[in-house]
Amino acid sequence: MSNPSHDEVLAHDEVLAHDEVLALDARHVWHPFTQAGVAPPPLVATGGKGVTITDADGRDYMDVCSSWWVNLHGHANPVIAQAVADQAARLEQVIFADFTHEPAARLAAGVVRHLPGDLDRVFFSDDGSTAVEVALKMARQFWTNQGQDRRVYVGFHGGYHGDTAGSMSVGRSCGIFNAWENMMFPVEVVPYPVTWDDDPEVEAKEQRALLALDEVLEKNAGKVAAVIIEPLIQGASGMRMCRPQFLRAIEARVREAKTLLILDEVMTGFGRTGNMFACAKSGIHPDFVCLSKGLTGGFLPMGLTVTREYIYEAFVAPDIAKAFLHGHSYTANPLGCAAGLASLALLEAPECQQRLKDIEALHRSRLPGVARRPGVSKARICGTIAAFDLKGDGYGGESSRRLKETFMAKGLLMRPMGDVLYLLPPYCITDMELHRAWDIIDSVVSKL
Ligand SMILES: *Cc1c(COP(=O)(O)O)cnc(C)c1O
């Protein structure tokens, strides 16, 4: 039998009507971070272009949350789409033990060029959670390979690092993992000095956090495998920001304690904070950087764990037991690498770098107006991200669900995180589009 043609394959399944898609979905699909008992039926997305998602009823939504923070250059970006199509026609996948390929080698070199110092070694995995899981495991084995039993991890209150067992453990204080208490290993959790514009308490909060960190490092001297933090912004716990000087103070203490620093830049990476990476913006030099989300411009799932050459060297020996025996079936998938390379080239272009500055400037011109509305507090901006708090009933509560529906009805795809509203738009958004988003936000907030 010969292979079916492209047309025959397509004809096999006729196009489904909108309600048929919903019926199949309702019968067979389980959605993430969703309480199906109260959630309305999902929207059926049929297309995307630039900042816009279109649904099956022909309604447009402005995606100002970059579809869970992954999209950088707009939906169905033609440059990235072409790069993926070209790569798919050449080589779609190859086992990444015993093989390498040009897109992987070039992507690794392209990313490390933007990272400080000797952050030169790249390990590929599948998403943000695995990028963190890999860093946690590498840190532990780095010490083991040198005959040191270091098993204590230090995290910060409210930090979120992903949904696998290890990444849950270091993010255990973010409060959503109670169902898996027994699956998580113990972690030392230090207070996080969350701050915002004109916060008079910021220094006192930083001092308290650093004192707590000092105590933890002293109590566990010689036992700490690594300290992990989301640099500048804790994303999932509500766009909670800290100052660069706090990160520099942490780095100094990590060096003094002779342990390792993991930066989870899964959300902050690839321009989000206005710089290519938050570590460069903050002037710190970590031992591991975890990347994902924006890595492929939002096209394909992929994660990177970047580490320093001396860490890598601790795994190089004649003995297999010293190797990092970890890997994923799709490690360094060529399609993901091709998307990553195309996205990186778009991001490096001067026009895009200028957009990062323009988006921040526009946020700075609009946020104060909203911040003056009753019930609005803690206005804050870091690069392309703007956020503020409202009075509400918290994560998963009725008020944030109603607010989300109000924005959707006005064509704005916003997902309030509890009482926090934020904008985290794709960099292709125009000034006019971003003004329209702010206009809608201001009108909704003014009527609360
Ligand atoms: C989203 C996120 C993760 C998890 O990434 P996934 O791709 O969802 O597994 C980890 N860390 C941070 C900071 C994130 O924002």
The ligand as an SDF file (V2000), in Angstrom:
LIG
                    3D

 15 15  0  0  0  0  0  0  0  0999 V2000
    6.2120   28.9140   34.0960 C   0  0  0  0  0  0  0  0  0  0  0  0
    7.3610   28.8360   35.0140 C   0  0  0  0  0  0  0  0  0  0  0  0
    7.9780   27.6040   35.2940 C   0  0  0  0  0  0  0  0  0  0  0  0
    7.4550   26.3030   34.7490 C   0  0  0  0  0  0  0  0  0  0  0  0
    7.5420   26.2480   33.3600 O   0  0  0  0  0  0  0  0  0  0  0  0
    6.6450   25.1970   32.5460 P   0  0  0  0  0  0  0  0  0  0  0  0
    7.0890   25.3720   31.1450 O   0  0  0  0  0  0  0  0  0  0  0  0
    5.2170   25.5930   32.7790 O   0  0  0  0  0  0  0  0  0  0  0  0
    6.9450   23.8490   33.0930 O   0  0  0  0  0  0  0  0  0  0  0  0
    9.0870   27.6170   36.1040 C   0  0  0  0  0  0  0  0  0  0  0  0
    9.5650   28.7560   36.6270 N   0  0  0  0  0  0  0  0  0  0  0  0
    9.0010   29.9470   36.3760 C   0  0  0  0  0  0  0  0  0  0  0  0
    9.6020   31.1750   36.9540 C   0  0  0  0  0  0  0  0  0  0  0  0
    7.8720   30.0240   35.5700 C   0  0  0  0  0  0  0  0  0  0  0  0
    7.3060   31.2220   35.3410 O   0  0  0  0  0  0  0  0  0  0  0  0
  1  2  1  0
  2  3  1  0
  2 14  2  0
  3  4  1  0
  3 10  2  0
  4  5  1  0
  5  6  1  0
  6  7  2  0
  6  8  1  0
  6  9  1  0
 10 11  1  0
 11 12  2  0
 12 13  1  0
 12 14  1  0
 14 15  1  0
M  END
$$$$
